[in-house]
Amino acid sequence: MIFYLVRHGEIDSNIKKVYAGWSEEGLTEKGVRQAEEAGKVLTGKGIGALYCSPLRRAVRTAEIIGGIIGKEPISDDSFKEIKLGPWEGLSEDEIGRKFPEEWRVWNARPGELKLKGRETLGELQERVLEGIRNLSPEKGCLTQRRKGAKGLKNGEKEPRVVAVTHVAIIRVLMLYSEGRDLNEYKQVPVPGNGEVFTIQRR
């Protein structure tokens, strides 16, 4: 199974560099255009299903993409943004002032951060992996798809699924697919709004 992970289009919090978390912000005009571009990238890929986080910014992005590729979005909590608890709605500077020790851990060893009301990276990764496993009866792991990789034997095509989601989900899946530790979370580049990533599950 091939997964196309798409980060939702731009919202105001992205511009202000605020942790949006589970807020229900809508897309900016630029965010709408980014969703349209993602839809064009996915056109002709033979997408079998389109999933999305239930948050408004992801749903709207998925609706735009779905209108282009001809698929109705399916909302799934597995792809919802990480629960930030007391950090939601704060900028990095504000978090650094109000939670200095936790902020230090988050930047040095993010996989070890534990904060009341906030989902850990381990909990987030297991949540999204369980959701992916439940999309089909087969059990398996994710491996990042390499350029030029061949399809299934006997000409059989791999199922192709799109998930419109958020930064944290994309990062923990990339780490898992590459067999890397969650403490390397900050080393994964922040995906751009509307950017499409390809991961293969085998």
BAMAR-226946 format. One record per atom (N, C-alpha, C): residue number from 1; atom name; x, y, z. Coordinates in nm, 2 decimals. Atoms other than C-alpha are relative to their C-alpha. Layout:
N
NUM;CA;X;Y;Z
...
//
This chain:
202
1;N;0.08;-0.12;0.00
1;CA;0.00;0.00;0.00
1;C;0.09;0.12;0.00
2;N;-0.07;-0.12;0.00
2;CA;0.13;0.34;-0.09
2;C;-0.08;0.12;0.06
3;N;0.07;-0.11;-0.07
3;CA;0.04;0.64;0.13
3;C;0.06;0.13;-0.05
4;N;-0.04;-0.14;0.03
4;CA;0.05;1.00;0.01
4;C;-0.05;0.08;0.12
5;N;0.03;-0.09;-0.11
5;CA;0.07;1.22;0.31
5;C;0.00;0.14;-0.04
6;N;0.01;-0.14;0.04
6;CA;-0.04;1.58;0.26
6;C;-0.02;0.08;0.12
7;N;0.02;-0.10;-0.11
7;CA;0.00;1.86;0.51
7;C;-0.11;0.10;-0.05
8;N;0.11;-0.09;0.03
8;CA;-0.31;2.08;0.52
8;C;0.05;0.14;-0.05
9;N;-0.04;-0.13;0.05
9;CA;-0.31;2.42;0.36
9;C;0.02;0.10;0.11
10;N;-0.04;-0.11;-0.10
10;CA;-0.19;2.74;0.53
10;C;-0.12;0.05;0.08
11;N;0.09;-0.07;-0.09
11;CA;-0.38;2.89;0.83
11;C;0.07;0.11;0.07
12;N;-0.06;-0.12;-0.06
12;CA;-0.32;3.21;1.02
12;C;0.10;-0.04;0.11
13;N;-0.10;0.04;-0.11
13;CA;-0.14;3.03;1.31
13;C;0.13;-0.04;-0.06
14;N;-0.13;0.03;0.06
14;CA;0.12;2.91;1.06
14;C;0.07;0.13;-0.03
15;N;-0.07;-0.13;0.03
15;CA;0.19;3.27;0.96
15;C;0.05;0.06;0.13
16;N;-0.03;-0.06;-0.13
16;CA;0.20;3.38;1.32
16;C;0.10;-0.08;0.08
17;N;-0.09;0.09;-0.07
17;CA;0.42;3.08;1.42
17;C;-0.06;-0.04;0.14
18;N;0.06;0.04;-0.12
18;CA;0.17;2.97;1.68
18;C;-0.04;-0.15;-0.01
19;N;0.04;0.14;0.00
19;CA;0.10;2.61;1.78
19;C;-0.15;-0.01;0.00
20;N;0.15;0.00;0.02
20;CA;-0.25;2.56;1.65
20;C;-0.07;-0.12;0.07
21;N;0.06;0.12;-0.06
21;CA;-0.31;2.21;1.79
21;C;-0.13;-0.04;-0.05
22;N;0.13;0.05;0.04
22;CA;-0.67;2.11;1.78
22;C;-0.10;0.12;-0.03
23;N;0.08;-0.11;0.03
23;CA;-0.80;2.46;1.69
23;C;-0.07;-0.02;-0.13
24;N;0.08;0.02;0.12
24;CA;-1.06;2.48;1.42
24;C;0.01;0.12;-0.10
25;N;-0.02;-0.11;0.10
25;CA;-0.91;2.75;1.20
25;C;-0.02;-0.04;-0.14
26;N;0.02;0.03;0.14
26;CA;-1.00;2.77;0.84
26;C;0.13;0.04;-0.08
27;N;-0.11;-0.03;0.09
27;CA;-0.76;2.80;0.54
27;C;0.01;0.15;-0.04
28;N;-0.01;-0.13;0.06
28;CA;-0.62;3.13;0.42
28;C;-0.02;-0.02;-0.15
29;N;0.01;0.00;0.15
29;CA;-0.65;3.22;0.05
29;C;0.12;-0.08;-0.06
30;N;-0.12;0.07;0.05
30;CA;-0.30;3.09;0.00
30;C;-0.01;-0.15;0.03
31;N;0.03;0.14;-0.04
31;CA;-0.40;2.77;0.19
31;C;-0.09;-0.07;-0.10
32;N;0.09;0.06;0.10
32;CA;-0.68;2.71;-0.06
32;C;0.08;-0.03;-0.13
33;N;-0.08;0.02;0.12
33;CA;-0.43;2.75;-0.35
33;C;0.09;-0.12;0.02
34;N;-0.09;0.11;-0.03
34;CA;-0.19;2.51;-0.18
34;C;-0.07;-0.14;-0.01
35;N;0.08;0.12;0.00
35;CA;-0.47;2.25;-0.15
35;C;-0.03;-0.04;-0.15
36;N;0.03;0.02;0.14
36;CA;-0.55;2.29;-0.52
36;C;0.13;-0.06;-0.07
37;N;-0.13;0.05;0.06
37;CA;-0.18;2.24;-0.61
37;C;0.02;-0.15;0.04
38;N;-0.02;0.14;-0.05
38;CA;-0.17;1.92;-0.40
38;C;-0.10;-0.09;-0.08
39;N;0.09;0.08;0.08
39;CA;-0.48;1.79;-0.59
39;C;0.05;-0.02;-0.14
40;N;-0.06;0.02;0.14
40;CA;-0.30;1.85;-0.92
40;C;0.11;-0.10;0.01
41;N;-0.11;0.09;-0.02
41;CA;0.00;1.66;-0.79
41;C;-0.05;-0.15;0.01
42;N;0.06;0.13;-0.03
42;CA;-0.22;1.36;-0.69
42;C;-0.09;-0.05;-0.12
43;N;0.08;0.04;0.12
43;CA;-0.41;1.36;-1.02
43;C;0.07;-0.11;-0.08
44;N;-0.06;0.11;0.08
44;CA;-0.36;1.04;-1.22
44;C;0.08;-0.10;0.08
45;N;-0.07;0.10;-0.08
45;CA;-0.21;0.85;-0.93
45;C;-0.08;-0.13;0.03
46;N;0.08;0.12;-0.03
46;CA;-0.49;0.60;-0.91
46;C;-0.04;-0.01;0.15
47;N;0.03;0.00;-0.14
47;CA;-0.60;0.70;-0.56
47;C;-0.13;-0.08;0.03
48;N;0.11;0.08;-0.04
48;CA;-0.83;0.45;-0.40
48;C;-0.09;0.05;0.11
49;N;0.07;-0.06;-0.11
49;CA;-0.93;0.64;-0.09
49;C;0.07;0.13;0.05
50;N;-0.05;-0.13;-0.05
50;CA;-0.89;0.99;0.06
50;C;-0.04;0.01;0.15
51;N;0.02;-0.02;-0.14
51;CA;-0.86;1.02;0.44
51;C;0.04;0.14;0.05
52;N;-0.05;-0.13;-0.05
52;CA;-0.82;1.33;0.65
52;C;-0.02;0.01;0.15
53;N;0.02;-0.04;-0.13
53;CA;-0.79;1.46;1.00
53;C;-0.14;0.07;0.01
54;N;0.14;-0.06;-0.01
54;CA;-1.13;1.58;1.14
54;C;0.01;0.15;0.03
55;N;-0.01;-0.14;-0.03
55;CA;-0.99;1.93;1.21
55;C;-0.03;0.08;-0.13
56;N;0.06;-0.08;0.12
56;CA;-1.14;2.20;0.98
56;C;0.10;0.02;-0.11
57;N;-0.10;-0.03;0.10
57;CA;-0.81;2.29;0.81
57;C;0.03;-0.12;-0.09
58;N;-0.03;0.12;0.07
58;CA;-0.75;1.93;0.71
58;C;-0.12;-0.04;-0.09
59;N;0.12;0.04;0.07
59;CA;-1.11;1.86;0.61
59;C;-0.02;0.09;-0.13
60;N;0.01;-0.09;0.12
60;CA;-1.12;2.17;0.38
60;C;0.10;-0.03;-0.11
61;N;-0.10;0.04;0.10
61;CA;-0.79;2.07;0.22
61;C;-0.04;-0.12;-0.07
62;N;0.04;0.13;0.06
62;CA;-0.92;1.72;0.16
62;C;-0.12;0.02;-0.09
63;N;0.11;-0.02;0.08
63;CA;-1.24;1.85;0.02
63;C;0.04;0.06;-0.14
64;N;-0.05;-0.06;0.13
64;CA;-1.05;2.06;-0.24
64;C;0.07;-0.11;-0.08
65;N;-0.07;0.11;0.07
65;CA;-0.82;1.77;-0.32
65;C;-0.10;-0.10;-0.06
66;N;0.10;0.10;0.04
66;CA;-1.12;1.53;-0.34
66;C;-0.08;0.05;-0.13
67;N;0.08;-0.05;0.12
67;CA;-1.30;1.76;-0.59
67;C;0.09;-0.01;-0.12
68;N;-0.09;0.01;0.12
68;CA;-0.99;1.74;-0.82
68;C;0.02;-0.14;-0.04
69;N;-0.03;0.14;0.04
69;CA;-0.92;1.37;-0.80
69;C;-0.13;-0.09;0.00
70;N;0.12;0.08;0.01
70;CA;-1.28;1.26;-0.77
70;C;-0.02;-0.10;0.12
71;N;0.02;0.08;-0.12
71;CA;-1.28;1.12;-0.41
71;C;-0.06;0.07;0.11
72;N;0.07;-0.06;-0.12
72;CA;-1.50;1.19;-0.11
72;C;0.09;-0.02;0.12
73;N;-0.08;0.01;-0.11
73;CA;-1.29;1.26;0.20
73;C;-0.07;-0.08;0.11
74;N;0.04;0.07;-0.12
74;CA;-1.32;1.02;0.50
74;C;0.07;0.05;0.12
75;N;-0.06;-0.06;-0.12
75;CA;-1.26;1.18;0.84
75;C;0.05;-0.12;0.09
76;N;-0.05;0.10;-0.09
76;CA;-1.04;0.97;1.07
76;C;0.09;0.06;0.11
77;N;-0.07;-0.05;-0.12
77;CA;-0.92;1.06;1.42
77;C;0.15;-0.04;0.01
78;N;-0.14;0.04;-0.01
78;CA;-0.60;0.87;1.37
78;C;0.10;0.10;-0.06
79;N;-0.08;-0.10;0.07
79;CA;-0.47;1.15;1.15
79;C;-0.01;0.14;0.06
80;N;0.01;-0.13;-0.07
80;CA;-0.56;1.43;1.39
80;C;0.13;0.05;0.06
81;N;-0.12;-0.06;-0.05
81;CA;-0.29;1.67;1.50
81;C;0.03;-0.05;0.15
82;N;-0.04;0.03;-0.14
82;CA;-0.09;1.60;1.82
82;C;-0.08;0.09;0.10
83;N;0.07;-0.08;-0.11
83;CA;-0.28;1.70;2.14
83;C;0.10;0.08;0.08
84;N;-0.10;-0.08;-0.07
84;CA;-0.08;1.99;2.28
84;C;-0.03;0.05;0.14
85;N;0.04;-0.04;-0.13
85;CA;-0.28;2.06;2.59
85;C;0.03;0.14;0.03
86;N;-0.03;-0.14;-0.04
86;CA;-0.14;2.37;2.77
86;C;0.08;0.08;-0.10
87;N;-0.08;-0.07;0.10
87;CA;0.08;2.46;2.47
87;C;-0.08;0.05;-0.11
88;N;0.08;-0.04;0.11
88;CA;-0.20;2.50;2.23
88;C;-0.03;0.15;0.00
89;N;0.03;-0.14;0.01
89;CA;-0.24;2.86;2.10
89;C;0.12;0.09;0.04
90;N;-0.12;-0.07;-0.05
90;CA;0.11;2.96;2.23
90;C;0.10;0.01;-0.11
91;N;-0.12;-0.01;0.09
91;CA;0.41;3.08;2.03
91;C;0.12;-0.07;0.07
92;N;-0.12;0.06;-0.06
92;CA;0.75;2.92;2.08
92;C;0.06;0.08;0.11
93;N;-0.06;-0.09;-0.10
93;CA;0.87;3.22;2.28
93;C;-0.08;-0.01;0.13
94;N;0.08;0.01;-0.12
94;CA;0.57;3.20;2.51
94;C;0.02;-0.13;0.07
95;N;-0.02;0.13;-0.06
95;CA;0.62;2.83;2.57
95;C;0.13;0.00;0.07
96;N;-0.13;-0.01;-0.06
96;CA;0.99;2.89;2.64
96;C;0.00;0.07;0.14
97;N;0.00;-0.07;-0.12
97;CA;0.90;3.14;2.91
97;C;-0.09;-0.07;0.11
98;N;0.09;0.06;-0.09
98;CA;0.61;2.95;3.07
98;C;0.04;-0.14;0.04
99;N;-0.04;0.14;-0.02
99;CA;0.75;2.60;3.04
99;C;0.15;-0.02;-0.03
100;N;-0.14;0.00;0.04
100;CA;1.13;2.65;3.04
100;C;0.07;-0.14;0.00
101;N;-0.06;0.13;-0.01
101;CA;1.23;2.30;3.15
101;C;-0.06;-0.10;-0.11
102;N;0.06;0.08;0.10
102;CA;0.98;2.12;2.93
102;C;0.04;0.04;-0.14
103;N;-0.04;-0.05;0.13
103;CA;1.08;2.34;2.64
103;C;0.14;-0.04;-0.04
104;N;-0.13;0.05;0.02
104;CA;1.44;2.24;2.69
104;C;0.00;-0.15;-0.04
105;N;0.01;0.15;0.04
105;CA;1.35;1.87;2.68
105;C;-0.05;-0.01;-0.14
106;N;0.06;0.01;0.14
106;CA;1.13;1.92;2.37
106;C;0.10;0.03;-0.11
107;N;-0.10;-0.03;0.10
107;CA;1.42;2.07;2.18
107;C;0.12;-0.09;0.00
108;N;-0.12;0.09;-0.01
108;CA;1.69;1.83;2.31
108;C;-0.04;-0.14;-0.02
109;N;0.04;0.14;0.01
109;CA;1.51;1.50;2.35
109;C;-0.16;-0.01;-0.01
110;N;0.15;-0.02;0.01
110;CA;1.15;1.55;2.22
110;C;-0.08;-0.13;0.02
111;N;0.07;0.12;-0.03
111;CA;1.07;1.18;2.24
111;C;-0.02;-0.04;0.14
112;N;0.01;0.03;-0.15
112;CA;1.10;1.19;2.62
112;C;-0.08;0.10;0.07
113;N;0.08;-0.10;-0.06
113;CA;0.88;1.49;2.68
113;C;-0.13;-0.06;0.05
114;N;0.13;0.04;-0.06
114;CA;0.59;1.42;2.92
114;C;-0.05;0.12;0.07
115;N;0.07;-0.12;-0.06
115;CA;0.35;1.70;3.01
115;C;-0.15;-0.03;0.01
116;N;0.14;0.03;-0.02
116;CA;0.01;1.67;3.16
116;C;-0.09;0.07;-0.10
117;N;0.09;-0.06;0.10
117;CA;-0.26;1.72;2.90
117;C;0.05;0.00;-0.14
118;N;-0.07;0.00;0.13
118;CA;-0.01;1.68;2.61
118;C;0.03;-0.14;-0.04
119;N;-0.03;0.13;0.06
119;CA;0.02;1.37;2.39
119;C;0.15;-0.01;-0.02
120;N;-0.14;0.02;0.03
120;CA;0.37;1.22;2.38
120;C;0.02;-0.04;-0.14
121;N;-0.03;0.04;0.14
121;CA;0.54;1.15;2.05
121;C;-0.03;-0.15;-0.02
122;N;0.03;0.14;0.01
122;CA;0.52;0.78;2.13
122;C;-0.15;-0.03;-0.01
123;N;0.14;0.02;0.01
123;CA;0.15;0.79;2.19
123;C;-0.06;0.04;-0.13
124;N;0.04;-0.04;0.13
124;CA;0.10;0.99;1.87
124;C;0.04;-0.10;-0.11
125;N;-0.04;0.09;0.11
125;CA;0.30;0.75;1.66
125;C;-0.08;-0.13;0.01
126;N;0.07;0.12;-0.01
126;CA;0.12;0.45;1.80
126;C;-0.15;0.02;-0.05
127;N;0.14;-0.03;0.04
127;CA;-0.22;0.62;1.74
127;C;-0.01;0.00;-0.16
128;N;0.01;-0.01;0.15
128;CA;-0.15;0.69;1.37
128;C;0.04;-0.13;-0.06
129;N;-0.03;0.13;0.05
129;CA;0.01;0.35;1.31
129;C;-0.11;-0.10;0.01
130;N;0.12;0.09;-0.01
130;CA;-0.29;0.17;1.45
130;C;-0.11;0.04;-0.09
131;N;0.10;-0.04;0.10
131;CA;-0.51;0.38;1.23
131;C;0.03;-0.05;-0.14
132;N;-0.04;0.05;0.13
132;CA;-0.31;0.28;0.93
132;C;-0.02;-0.15;-0.01
133;N;0.02;0.15;0.00
133;CA;-0.32;-0.09;1.02
133;C;-0.15;-0.03;-0.02
134;N;0.15;0.03;0.01
134;CA;-0.70;-0.07;1.05
134;C;-0.06;0.03;-0.14
135;N;0.05;-0.03;0.13
135;CA;-0.73;0.06;0.69
135;C;-0.02;-0.13;-0.08
136;N;0.01;0.13;0.07
136;CA;-0.69;-0.30;0.57
136;C;0.04;-0.11;0.09
137;N;-0.03;0.11;-0.09
137;CA;-0.67;-0.65;0.72
137;C;0.14;-0.04;0.01
138;N;-0.14;0.04;-0.01
138;CA;-0.30;-0.70;0.65
138;C;0.07;0.08;0.10
139;N;-0.09;-0.06;-0.09
139;CA;-0.05;-0.62;0.91
139;C;0.14;0.02;-0.06
140;N;-0.13;-0.02;0.07
140;CA;0.28;-0.46;0.81
140;C;0.07;0.12;0.06
141;N;-0.08;-0.12;-0.04
141;CA;0.53;-0.18;0.85
141;C;0.01;0.09;-0.11
142;N;-0.01;-0.10;0.10
142;CA;0.60;0.13;0.67
142;C;0.15;0.01;-0.04
143;N;-0.13;-0.03;0.04
143;CA;0.91;0.18;0.46
143;C;0.00;0.11;-0.10
144;N;0.00;-0.11;0.10
144;CA;0.99;0.50;0.27
144;C;0.02;-0.05;-0.14
145;N;0.00;0.04;0.14
145;CA;0.93;0.45;-0.10
145;C;0.12;0.06;-0.07
146;N;-0.11;-0.05;0.07
146;CA;1.25;0.47;-0.30
146;C;-0.04;0.03;-0.15
147;N;0.03;-0.03;0.14
147;CA;1.26;0.63;-0.65
147;C;0.03;-0.12;-0.08
148;N;-0.02;0.11;0.09
148;CA;1.22;0.37;-0.92
148;C;-0.04;-0.14;0.06
149;N;0.04;0.13;-0.06
149;CA;1.08;0.10;-0.68
149;C;-0.10;-0.06;-0.09
150;N;0.09;0.07;0.08
150;CA;0.89;-0.16;-0.87
150;C;-0.13;-0.03;0.07
151;N;0.13;0.03;-0.06
151;CA;0.52;-0.25;-0.81
151;C;0.00;-0.15;0.04
152;N;0.02;0.14;-0.04
152;CA;0.38;-0.59;-0.70
152;C;0.03;-0.09;-0.11
153;N;-0.02;0.10;0.10
153;CA;0.45;-0.91;-0.88
153;C;-0.12;-0.02;-0.09
154;N;0.11;0.04;0.09
154;CA;0.25;-1.02;-1.18
154;C;-0.08;0.13;-0.05
155;N;0.06;-0.12;0.05
155;CA;0.17;-0.66;-1.27
155;C;-0.11;0.06;0.09
156;N;0.10;-0.04;-0.09
156;CA;-0.06;-0.62;-0.97
156;C;0.03;0.14;0.06
157;N;-0.02;-0.13;-0.05
157;CA;-0.10;-0.26;-0.86
157;C;-0.02;0.02;0.15
158;N;0.01;-0.02;-0.15
158;CA;-0.05;-0.14;-0.50
158;C;-0.11;0.09;0.02
159;N;0.11;-0.10;-0.04
159;CA;-0.35;0.03;-0.33
159;C;0.07;0.13;0.03
160;N;-0.06;-0.13;-0.03
160;CA;-0.29;0.40;-0.31
160;C;-0.10;0.08;0.08
161;N;0.09;-0.07;-0.09
161;CA;-0.43;0.61;-0.03
161;C;0.06;0.13;0.04
162;N;-0.04;-0.14;-0.04
162;CA;-0.41;0.98;0.06
162;C;-0.05;0.03;0.14
163;N;0.04;-0.04;-0.13
163;CA;-0.42;1.11;0.41
163;C;0.04;0.15;0.02
164;N;-0.02;-0.14;-0.03
164;CA;-0.45;1.49;0.47
164;C;0.02;0.02;0.15
165;N;-0.03;0.00;-0.15
165;CA;-0.29;1.55;0.81
165;C;0.08;0.12;0.04
166;N;-0.07;-0.11;-0.06
166;CA;-0.05;1.76;1.01
166;C;0.15;-0.02;0.02
167;N;-0.15;0.01;-0.01
167;CA;0.32;1.83;1.08
167;C;0.05;-0.12;0.08
168;N;-0.05;0.10;-0.10
168;CA;0.36;1.60;1.38
168;C;-0.02;-0.14;-0.05
169;N;0.03;0.14;0.05
169;CA;0.19;1.30;1.21
169;C;0.10;-0.03;-0.11
170;N;-0.09;0.03;0.11
170;CA;0.41;1.33;0.90
170;C;0.14;-0.02;0.06
171;N;-0.14;0.02;-0.06
171;CA;0.73;1.36;1.11
171;C;0.01;-0.13;0.07
172;N;-0.02;0.13;-0.07
172;CA;0.66;1.06;1.33
172;C;-0.01;-0.12;-0.09
173;N;0.01;0.10;0.10
173;CA;0.56;0.85;1.03
173;C;0.13;-0.01;-0.08
174;N;-0.13;0.00;0.07
174;CA;0.88;0.95;0.85
174;C;0.11;-0.07;0.08
175;N;-0.10;0.07;-0.09
175;CA;1.09;0.85;1.15
175;C;-0.02;-0.15;0.01
176;N;0.03;0.14;-0.01
176;CA;0.91;0.52;1.18
176;C;0.04;-0.07;-0.13
177;N;-0.03;0.07;0.13
177;CA;0.95;0.44;0.80
177;C;0.15;-0.01;-0.02
178;N;-0.14;0.01;0.02
178;CA;1.32;0.51;0.83
178;C;0.07;-0.07;0.11
179;N;-0.06;0.07;-0.11
179;CA;1.37;0.32;1.15
179;C;0.08;0.09;0.10
180;N;-0.07;-0.10;-0.08
180;CA;1.48;0.63;1.34
180;C;-0.07;0.02;0.14
181;N;0.06;-0.02;-0.14
181;CA;1.43;0.72;1.71
181;C;-0.08;0.13;0.00
182;N;0.08;-0.12;-0.01
182;CA;1.17;0.97;1.81
182;C;0.07;0.12;0.05
183;N;-0.08;-0.12;-0.04
183;CA;1.43;1.19;1.97
183;C;0.07;0.07;-0.12
184;N;-0.04;-0.07;0.12
184;CA;1.53;1.27;1.61
184;C;-0.11;0.08;-0.07
185;N;0.12;-0.07;0.05
185;CA;1.19;1.44;1.56
185;C;0.04;0.13;-0.06
186;N;-0.03;-0.13;0.04
186;CA;1.34;1.78;1.53
186;C;0.09;0.01;-0.12
187;N;-0.09;0.00;0.11
187;CA;1.58;1.67;1.26
187;C;-0.07;-0.03;-0.13
188;N;0.08;0.02;0.12
188;CA;1.30;1.59;1.02
188;C;-0.05;0.14;-0.04
189;N;0.04;-0.14;0.05
189;CA;1.24;1.91;0.81
189;C;-0.15;0.02;0.01
190;N;0.15;-0.03;-0.01
190;CA;0.90;2.08;0.87
190;C;-0.06;0.00;-0.14
191;N;0.06;0.00;0.14
191;CA;0.68;1.99;0.57
191;C;-0.07;0.13;-0.03
192;N;0.07;-0.12;0.04
192;CA;0.54;2.28;0.38
192;C;-0.15;-0.02;-0.01
193;N;0.15;0.01;0.01
193;CA;0.17;2.35;0.37
193;C;-0.03;-0.05;-0.14
194;N;0.04;0.05;0.13
194;CA;0.01;2.15;0.09
194;C;0.10;-0.10;-0.06
195;N;-0.10;0.09;0.05
195;CA;0.33;1.94;0.04
195;C;-0.05;-0.14;0.01
196;N;0.04;0.14;0.01
196;CA;0.28;1.58;-0.06
196;C;0.13;-0.09;0.02
197;N;-0.11;0.09;-0.03
197;CA;0.50;1.30;0.08
197;C;-0.05;-0.14;-0.03
198;N;0.03;0.14;0.03
198;CA;0.51;0.93;-0.03
198;C;0.06;-0.10;0.09
199;N;-0.06;0.11;-0.09
199;CA;0.55;0.64;0.21
199;C;-0.07;-0.13;-0.05
200;N;0.06;0.13;0.04
200;CA;0.50;0.27;0.12
200;C;-0.01;-0.09;0.12
201;N;0.02;0.10;-0.11
201;CA;0.36;0.02;0.36
201;C;0.00;-0.14;-0.07
202;N;-0.01;0.13;0.05
202;CA;0.46;-0.34;0.30
202;C;-0.02;-0.10;0.11
//
